[in-house]
Amino acid sequence: MGFVMANIYESEITVFLNAFKKAHPEIELKQKIGRSILWDKSIDLVLKKDFDSVRIPQKSYVYQTD
């Protein structure tokens, strides 16, 4: 015998988003495309290693001019 919840609470924003997604099914594809523009990138590990090797360490107090 399984456990069944009688009333599942959904906030107003959850209800709105679910209705919006149902009315606009293309929105998830647009979100994935937008994400891929900025975030889903491959990293050139050789170039990253070069960048990291010439990095100057930040001082503990960045405004100190010694």
KEVO-457636 format. One line per 5 residues: number of its first residue (from 1); their letters; for each residue z, x, y of N, C-alpha, C, O, CB. Coordinates in steps of 0.02 Angstrom, whole numbers. Last residue first. Glycine has a CB too. Layout:
BEGIN
NUM> a> Z:X:Y:Z:X:Y:Z:X:Y:Z:X:Y:Z:X:Y  ...
***
This chain:
BEGIN
66> dtqyv> -92:2577:2498:-74:2648:2492:-130:2691:2471:-122:2751:2464:-19:2657:2446  -87:2439:2534:-145:2481:2554:-129:2556:2547:-153:2595:2588:-165:2466:2627  -57:2286:2450:-32:2353:2468:-91:2399:2481:-139:2399:2443:14:2381:2412  -99:2168:2401:-110:2179:2472:-85:2247:2495:-90:2263:2555:-76:2124:2512  -64:2159:2266:-135:2168:2283:-148:2183:2357:-201:2207:2374:-173:2106:2264
61> yskqp> 46:2233:2173:46:2198:2237:-22:2209:2267:-37:2264:2292:104:2223:2285  2:2293:2057:50:2239:2051:56:2199:2116:69:2139:2115:119:2266:2031  -176:2319:2056:-108:2340:2069:-62:2280:2065:-84:2222:2070:-103:2374:2138  -296:2307:1925:-267:2279:1986:-195:2303:1993:-158:2306:1945:-270:2201:1984  -407:2434:1868:-348:2393:1858:-318:2369:1924:-316:2406:1973:-295:2433:1818
56> irvsd> -579:2416:1869:-524:2449:1902:-462:2406:1894:-464:2347:1911:-540:2463:1978  -700:2431:1740:-654:2387:1777:-596:2428:1806:-567:2470:1771:-627:2330:1732  -783:2495:1658:-783:2517:1727:-737:2474:1771:-737:2481:1832:-853:2516:1755  -769:2431:1534:-753:2502:1539:-750:2527:1611:-717:2577:1624:-805:2543:1500  -815:2301:1551:-744:2312:1542:-725:2385:1551:-670:2400:1574:-722:2289:1473
51> fdkkl> -954:2322:1559:-918:2294:1616:-843:2309:1611:-811:2328:1660:-929:2217:1620  -977:2370:1427:-992:2412:1486:-955:2387:1548:-926:2428:1585:-1068:2412:1499  -941:2258:1353:-904:2320:1343:-916:2367:1403:-869:2400:1426:-925:2355:1277  -1040:2169:1396:-970:2155:1411:-927:2218:1404:-883:2230:1445:-943:2100:1364  -1153:2231:1342:-1147:2225:1415:-1075:2211:1435:-1050:2238:1484:-1193:2170:1441
46> vldis> -1122:2213:1207:-1132:2280:1233:-1123:2280:1309:-1090:2323:1336:-1202:2308:1214  -1117:2073:1193:-1057:2112:1183:-1063:2184:1209:-1013:2212:1231:-1039:2114:1110  -1171:1944:1276:-1197:2009:1259:-1138:2057:1254:-1112:2078:1305:-1250:2034:1311  -1139:1782:1220:-1113:1839:1256:-1145:1903:1230:-1148:1914:1170:-1036:1843:1250  -1216:1624:1250:-1201:1680:1205:-1182:1740:1247:-1205:1747:1304:-1263:1696:1159
41> kdwli> -1142:1475:1315:-1185:1534:1323:-1167:1586:1271:-1109:1591:1250:-1178:1563:1394  -1093:1339:1366:-1115:1359:1299:-1166:1415:1304:-1226:1404:1297:-1145:1298:1262  -1069:1319:1507:-1018:1344:1462:-1045:1371:1396:-1020:1422:1372:-970:1291:1448  -1174:1270:1592:-1123:1316:1617:-1081:1350:1564:-1060:1407:1575:-1078:1279:1663  -1264:1197:1512:-1288:1234:1570:-1238:1287:1591:-1257:1344:1607:-1303:1186:1629
36> srgik> -1188:1128:1419:-1227:1186:1396:-1253:1227:1454:-1265:1287:1446:-1285:1163:1353  -1138:1023:1496:-1093:1075:1471:-1132:1137:1451:-1110:1193:1464:-1052:1048:1411  -1253:948:1516:-1218:977:1572:-1171:1033:1551:-1166:1084:1584:-1179:925:1609  -1279:909:1384:-1328:949:1420:-1295:984:1479:-1307:1043:1491:-1387:906:1444  -1165:832:1359:-1178:891:1318:-1228:937:1352:-1220:998:1350:-1204:871:1249
31> qklei> -1183:729:1453:-1125:772:1457:-1136:837:1418:-1117:891:1441:-1063:736:1430  -1300:670:1404:-1301:702:1470:-1241:748:1479:-1247:801:1510:-1301:648:1526  -1249:619:1284:-1302:670:1282:-1305:707:1349:-1313:768:1350:-1370:638:1265  -1160:525:1336:-1134:582:1297:-1186:637:1291:-1168:696:1293:-1113:558:1228  -1244:432:1401:-1199:474:1441:-1173:533:1401:-1164:587:1429:-1141:432:1466
26> ephak> -1317:342:1328:-1349:406:1344:-1302:455:1378:-1318:514:1385:-1410:395:1388  -1249:222:1320:-1245:268:1263:-1276:337:1277:-1262:384:1241:-1278:237:1203  -1174:126:1415:-1218:183:1432:-1216:234:1376:-1184:287:1384:-1197:216:1500  -1092:32:1358:-1144:8:1402:-1195:63:1419:-1253:48:1434:-1114:-18:1466  -1005:116:1287:-1044:66:1250:-1103:41:1292:-1157:29:1266:-998:7:1229
21> kfanl> -950:189:1391:-990:224:1340:-1032:175:1300:-1089:191:1281:-944:264:1293  -881:83:1455:-933:120:1490:-979:156:1441:-1040:154:1448:-903:171:1539  -788:47:1358:-838:-2:1380:-896:33:1414:-954:14:1404:-806:-54:1427  -715:168:1353:-748:142:1292:-802:91:1310:-856:92:1281:-696:110:1245  -667:174:1485:-713:225:1460:-750:202:1397:-809:215:1389:-675:289:1445
16> fvtie> -584:57:1491:-642:65:1536:-692:115:1508:-752:102:1506:-618:88:1605  -489:88:1393:-530:28:1386:-593:34:1429:-648:17:1407:-490:-36:1406  -436:202:1454:-468:207:1388:-513:147:1375:-568:154:1350:-415:211:1333  -383:148:1571:-437:198:1576:-473:205:1509:-534:214:1508:-410:267:1600  -283:66:1521:-339:36:1558:-398:85:1561:-456:64:1556:-318:16:1629
11> seyin> -236:116:1354:-228:114:1426:-290:83:1459:-342:76:1427:-214:184:1453  -192:29:1211:-245:68:1244:-237:60:1319:-230:4:1344:-317:44:1221  -89:12:1070:-94:12:1143:-154:55:1165:-163:110:1139:-29:38:1175  -107:-90:935:-120:-22:958:-130:-25:1033:-175:-60:1058:-182:9:921  -12:-187:832:-39:-182:901:-47:-110:920:2:-72:921:8:-219:951
6> amvfg> 9:-158:693:-10:-224:717:-43:-221:785:-96:-250:795:52:-270:719  -41:-34:583:-9:-48:648:-35:-115:673:-96:-127:673:-24:8:699  -7:-14:415:-53:-45:463:-14:-59:527:38:-91:526:-85:-110:435  -3:90:275:32:71:337:-19:45:387:-69:78:400:72:131:366  -46:33:108:-52:75:168:-14:47:227:6:-11:228:-124:82:187
1> m> 0:42:-58:0:0:0:0:45:62:42:90:67:61:-48:0
***
